[in-house]
Each structure stands twice: as C-alpha cells, then as structure tokens.
Amino acid sequence: MSDEPLSQKEIEDRLRELPGWAYENDRITRTYRLDGHFAASALVAHIAALQQELNHHSDLTLGYDTVRLAVNTHSAGDAVTATDFALAERVESIAPAHGAG
C-alpha cells in the first residue's frame, strides 16, 4: 500500500464510500456510539488488534459509550494516504458486530 499523500479530491471521493467518516485537521475521523462502556471497550480492543495487524495506528479515544478514531500517516508528513483508508475500511467491517452506529 502506498504511503503517498492523497489529493483533496481523492480524499473526498474515498470518503463518499465511508459514511460517517469525515476529513478534519488533516486526518480522517469517525465517532461510533455504542450501547455502553463495555461494548465501547470491546470495540477499542478489536480496533487495536487490527491496527497491530496492519502496523498502522490511529489516535483512538474511548468514552463511556463512544469510540473516536482520527488517522493519518506520520511517515507521509501527517497526510492522509491509502493506508489510512485501508484501516478505516477494516474498522467499518467489524464495527457493526459490536453494535456500533
């Protein structure tokens, strides 16, 4: 996967395929709401495992019933790359099993 920064248009095009995700402060972001703290904690643990597998890590914030991700690629000058979208897509694929909405 390329760590080349994506253009603004490429980011916007890819975000159309990821409802709920946004581009803020040079990162792609998403906040999930869950049924409570245990469900949110379980999602965080699952995301952490995915990040280890991909060797790509987001800023991950756990709230009582929320999980927030903010991701960009440090090695690309803190720009958004295809690797960031690969992580976002993987998170989207597991979030529903945790009841995330």
C-alpha positions as CSV (number, residue, x, y, z in Angstrom):
1,M,0.0,0.0,0.0
2,S,1.3,3.4,-0.9
3,D,2.2,6.0,1.7
4,E,1.9,8.8,-0.8
5,P,-0.4,11.6,0.3
6,L,-3.8,11.6,-1.3
7,S,-5.1,14.8,-3.0
8,Q,-8.1,16.6,-1.5
9,K,-10.3,15.2,-4.4
10,E,-9.1,11.6,-3.7
11,I,-9.9,12.0,0.0
12,E,-13.3,13.4,-0.8
13,D,-14.0,10.6,-3.3
14,R,-13.0,7.9,-0.9
15,L,-15.0,9.4,2.0
16,R,-18.1,9.0,-0.1
17,E,-17.7,5.3,0.3
18,L,-17.3,5.5,4.1
19,P,-20.5,7.1,5.6
20,G,-19.9,8.6,8.9
21,W,-16.2,9.4,8.2
22,A,-15.0,13.0,7.8
23,Y,-11.8,14.9,6.9
24,E,-10.8,17.2,9.8
25,N,-7.5,18.7,10.7
26,D,-5.5,16.7,8.1
27,R,-7.0,13.4,9.4
28,I,-9.9,11.1,8.6
29,T,-12.1,10.7,11.6
30,R,-15.2,8.8,12.8
31,T,-17.0,8.6,16.1
32,Y,-19.0,5.5,16.9
33,R,-21.8,5.3,19.5
34,L,-22.3,2.1,21.4
35,D,-24.7,0.6,24.0
36,G,-22.3,1.3,26.9
37,H,-18.8,1.2,28.2
38,F,-18.2,-2.5,27.9
39,A,-19.3,-2.5,24.2
40,A,-17.1,0.5,23.5
41,S,-14.1,-1.1,25.3
42,A,-14.6,-4.3,23.3
43,L,-14.5,-2.3,20.0
44,V,-11.4,-0.5,21.1
45,A,-9.7,-3.8,21.8
46,H,-10.7,-5.1,18.4
47,I,-9.5,-2.0,16.6
48,A,-6.2,-2.2,18.5
49,A,-5.8,-5.8,17.2
50,L,-6.5,-4.6,13.6
51,Q,-4.0,-1.8,13.9
52,Q,-1.3,-4.2,15.1
53,E,-2.1,-6.5,12.2
54,L,-1.8,-3.6,9.7
55,N,1.1,-1.9,11.6
56,H,-0.8,1.3,11.3
57,H,-2.2,3.1,14.3
58,S,-4.8,5.8,14.8
59,D,-5.5,8.1,17.6
60,L,-8.1,6.1,19.4
61,T,-10.3,7.7,22.1
62,L,-12.6,5.7,24.4
63,G,-15.5,7.5,26.0
64,Y,-18.3,6.0,28.2
65,D,-20.3,4.8,25.1
66,T,-18.2,6.2,22.3
67,V,-15.1,5.4,20.3
68,R,-13.4,8.0,18.2
69,L,-10.7,7.4,15.6
70,A,-8.5,10.0,14.0
71,V,-6.0,8.7,11.5
72,N,-3.3,10.0,9.2
73,T,0.2,8.7,8.2
74,H,3.1,10.1,10.1
75,S,5.7,8.8,7.7
76,A,3.9,10.8,4.9
77,G,4.2,14.1,6.7
78,D,1.0,13.6,8.7
79,A,-1.0,13.4,5.5
80,V,-3.9,11.1,4.6
81,T,-2.9,8.1,2.5
82,A,-4.4,4.9,1.1
83,T,-3.2,3.1,4.2
84,D,-5.5,5.3,6.4
85,F,-8.4,4.3,4.3
86,A,-7.5,0.7,4.5
87,L,-7.6,0.9,8.3
88,A,-10.9,2.8,8.1
89,E,-12.4,0.1,5.9
90,R,-11.3,-2.6,8.2
91,V,-12.8,-0.8,11.2
92,E,-16.1,-0.3,9.3
93,S,-16.2,-4.1,8.6
94,I,-16.0,-5.0,12.3
95,A,-17.9,-2.1,14.0
96,P,-21.4,-3.5,13.4
97,A,-20.6,-6.7,15.2
98,H,-20.0,-4.6,18.3
99,G,-23.3,-2.7,17.9
100,A,-21.6,0.4,16.8
101,G,-23.6,3.0,15.0
